[in-house]
């Protein structure tokens, strides 16, 4: 297997599948695949590791410390200009919780250099725009039910399509995840927050790793990562010698979400701070209440709007209120 960049322009490599790919069998070239920790770095690390591998003997191990500055990523700026696909094999140690975390960031010029994030919240995978904190899917009970959990303790294959027309498609182990699909021609009733702004990605890099916005820490392994102009598939090797499919047409997005969906109505801490208080709850006894740090309101929210004793529902913009 080839261990470093696999470029589409090389005609003597007929099986090349990506603009950039790496299986780490030749080691970790930290120049071509640099570590990435924007703003600050306190405690997170990226190392070449031989204790786990999806293929061969090596992978990259990311130890993510708690808090934003404990983040650590690695990746590449060899991203096709225009629409592209990604594929990564991921091993996560600690199961997802209600906390907001990220395990992939993509700098985006359409977001003024801020990130398109892919990670999790409420125990399900989701996308998050750093500029306005919008999520895909909406984190209502209905939206949560349309995404999927990322199982811990085993290798999982994540694929994505990022389109310049605003299309995003996502697969877990080759199965389309309905709540993580959006764009022209895609029906997603739980993308209201995401589509409130016109968004057409212009990504300049893809980085895998860990970032949390509370105290959460985790350890990930990444292997057989690739960025391509055609879909790579979970069966293909990063080095270009695998047998995965590479369809050139845009994928069908109507397949049901992957199994292991865990609906939850408990949300984690938002990174946006505000001092504006929401309207007080009704004086009648509530039928339900949200714990501290959970979502309690916003346009499209259908869950509980009353906070548990000791916290207040605080407006964080039109689409998000939180128990603080």
N, C-alpha and C positions, 0 to 999 in steps of 0.2 A: 504494500500500500504506500502511496505517496504521502509524506507527512506534512508538506507545507502548502503554499498557495497553488491552487490548480486553476489556471487561467483558460478561459474559453478560447483564447486566440491561438492556442497551441494545437496545430492540426495533427501532430503525431500522437496525440493522446485521445483516441476516439471515444473513450468512456468517461472523459472529464464531465463532471456534473455541475460544477459551480464556478461562479466568479471567484470565490475564495472558499477553501475548505481545509480542514485539519483533523487528522486522527491522532496526532501527537506521538506517533511511533518513532519519529526521528528526534523527539524532544520538543521543547517549547522554545520557539523563536520569539522572544519577547520584543523584538524590534518590529516584526511583521504582525504580531498579535500582542500588543502592549497591554499592561495593566492599566485600568481606568478607574479613577476615584475622584470625580469632580468636587470642587469646593474644599474638601477636607478628607483626611484619612487617619483613622484612629482605631486600630485593632484588626481590621479585615486583612486577609491575605489570599494570594493566588500562588499555587505551587504545582509543579509537575509531580504526578503521583502514580505509583504502580500497584497500589492496594486494590483498586477497582478499575475496570475498563469495560466498555461496551464491546469493543473489538480490540484485538491485539493485547498489549500489556500496559498501556499508558492512558492517562486521562489528565485533565486539569482539576485540581481540588480547590474549591473556594470556601474559605472559612469566613463567614460573615458574623461580625460582632453586633451587639445590640446598638440601636440608635443610628441616626442617619450617617454620622461620620464613621461608623463601623463598616461602611459599605466597601465592597471590592468587586471589580469586574475585570474581564479581559475581552478582547475582541478585535475587530478590523474595520478599517475605513475603505476597504476594497469592496464597496457596495455599488452595484450597477446604477447608473443614472436612469431614473425612471422606476418602474414597478419591479419588484423582486420577490423571491421566496427565501425563507430560511428553514433550516432543519437542525435540530440539536437533540442529542440523547442526554437525558438528565437523570441523575440519582439524587434524591433529596432525603436527608436524614430524619428530620423532625417533621411530623405531619403539620399541615396548614392549620392555623387557628383563625379567629375572627380579626386578627390584626392585619393592617395594611402593610404588605411587603412587595418587593419588586425583585425579579430574577432576570430581567432583560431590560436594557435601556437603549434607546435609539435617538441620538441627537438629530434634530429636525429643523431645517432652516425656515420652514413654514411656521414654526413655533418660536421664531427668533432665537434659535439655538438651544431652546429647552428640549425636554425629552418626551418622546412617546414611550411609555412604560408598559411592560407586560409583567404581571405578577399575580397577586392574590389578595383577597379580602373576604371576610365572612366564609372562609373555608373553600372558596371557589376561585378559579382562575379568572382574571379580568385584565382589561387594558385601562390605562389611566393617562390622561393628558396633563403634563406638569403645569401648563399655563393656566388652565381653568379648573383643574381637579375633576374634570368629567370622567365618568367611568363607563365602560362597556363590558357587561350589560349594566343597566340601572340596578342599584343594589336594593331593590324592593324584594319581597319574598318571591314574586313572580319572576323577576329578572335573575335572582340567584338560582332558581330552579332550572334555568335554561343553560347554565354553564356547567362546569365539571370540576371536581376535586382533582388535584395532582397527587396520585398515590405516592407515599413515601416508602423507602426501603427496597426499591427495585428500579431498574432502568425504564424510563418512559421516553417516548419519541414525541417531540413537539414540532409541528410544522406551521408555517405562517405564509400568507401572501399579503404583501403591503402594496397597494395600488395607488398610483398618483391621482386617480379619480376619486379617492376616498374609500375605495374598497379595502376591507380587511377580512381575511378568511383564516380560520384556525382549525387545526386537526390535533387530536391527542391519540396517539397510536393508530393513525390512519383514519380515524373516525371524526367527521366534522362536528364541531361543538357549536350548536345553533346560536347560543347567546353571544358568541365571540365573532360573529359574522355581521358585517354592515357594509353598506354602499349602494350604488345605483343598481336597481333590480333585486336587491336583497330585502326580504321582509323580516323585520325584527321589531316586534312590538315593545321590546324592552331596551331600546336604544334612544329614548327621548332625550336624555341628558347629553348623550354623545353627539347627536345630530342637531342640537340647538345652535351650534356654531358650524359654519361651513369649514370642513377640514379636508385638505388634500395633502397627504404626507410628502415631504421632500427630505428623506432620511439620508444622512451622510456617514453613518457608522452603525454597527451592530455590536453590542457588548453584552456578555452573559455574566451572571454573578449573583450578588445578594445585596439588598438594601432594605432596611426596615425604618419605620417612622415612630417606633416606640422602643420597647426593650427587647424585642425578639431577636434571637440569634439562630443561625442554622448553618449546616455544612452541606455543600453541594459538590457533586462531581459532574463534569461536562465532557462529552466525547463525541467524535464524529460530527463536528459542527460544520455547517456549510451555508453559504449565501449564493443564490443562483438566479438566473433569469427564467428558468423553467422549474417546475416542481421536482423536487429531488426524490421524495419518497422515503419511507422508513427502512426499506430494504437495501438502499444504496450505501456503499462505503464512502467516507469522506475523501479518500484518496483517489476515487474515480474508478475503482475496480469492482464496485458492487453492482447488483442487478436491479436496483430500484427503478420505478417508473419515472419518466420525465415528460409528462404531457405538456404541450405548449398552450393549450386552451385554458381559460380561467376555470377554476373548479366549480362543481355543483355545490351549492351551499345549503341545500334543504335536508341533508341527512340529520338524523336525530343526534342529540348530544351524547357524549361518551357516558358510560356507566360510572358509578361511584359519585354521582351527584349527591351533595349533602346540603339541602336547603337550610338556611339559617337566617334569622332576623337580627342577629347580633353583629353590629359593625364595630370597627376599630377606630382608634384615634385619627382624626383628620389632621393634616399638617398645616391647615389654614387657621389662624387665630382671629378671633373677633370679640368685641365686647358688647355687641348689640343683642339684646334679649328678645326672644320670641314672645308671642302672646302667651299669657299664663294659661294653664290648663283649666278646663271646666271645673266647677265646684263639685259636681257629682262624682261619685266613686268611679275611677277608671276601670275598664274591663281588662286592661293590660298596661304594662309599663316597660320602658326601655332602661337597661342598665347604664351606668355612667360610661361615657365615651361613645355610645351607640347613636345611630341616626334616629331622629325623632320628627323629621318634617322636611318639607321642600316640595316644589312642584312635581307632581307625579308620584309622590310618596303615599303608600297605602297602608303602611304599618302603624304601630303605636305612636302616638304623639305626646304621651305623658312620660316623664322621666321618673326614675326611682328616687326615693327620698335622698336628699343630699346633693342632687344635681338639678340643673335647670336647662330646659330646651332653648338653645341659643342659635339664632339665625347665622348661617355661614354663607349667605348668598341665596338667590331665589330657589336653587335646586337642592340645597342641603342645609339642614339644621341638626345640631348635635347636642347630646346630653353632656353638659360640662358642670 
